[in-house]
């Protein structure tokens, strides 16, 4: 039986990488679409898929915040700046 994202996160193991979570999610979807599975198995796979989807969404949100924190300084070098939640969703880009 495949290990769930929640088990690897909560078990103290290193977090499941985003790419691996996506691959597992794709495998679950493919098996649910192509195989005739008992209802109980479908429900288990649906639950695991939901956890993996949530994990992927969280990882993407974290990556988006990291990208938003980067900005070019006057010399054109990339510098990291702290994320300001008050600035989230506002257009601070200048042309």
Secondary structure, DSSP 8 states (H G I E B T S, - for coil): ----HHHHHHTSS----HHHHHHHHHHHHHHHHHS---HHHHHHHHHHHHHHHHHHHHHHHHHHHHHHHEEE-TTS-EEE----GGGTTS-----
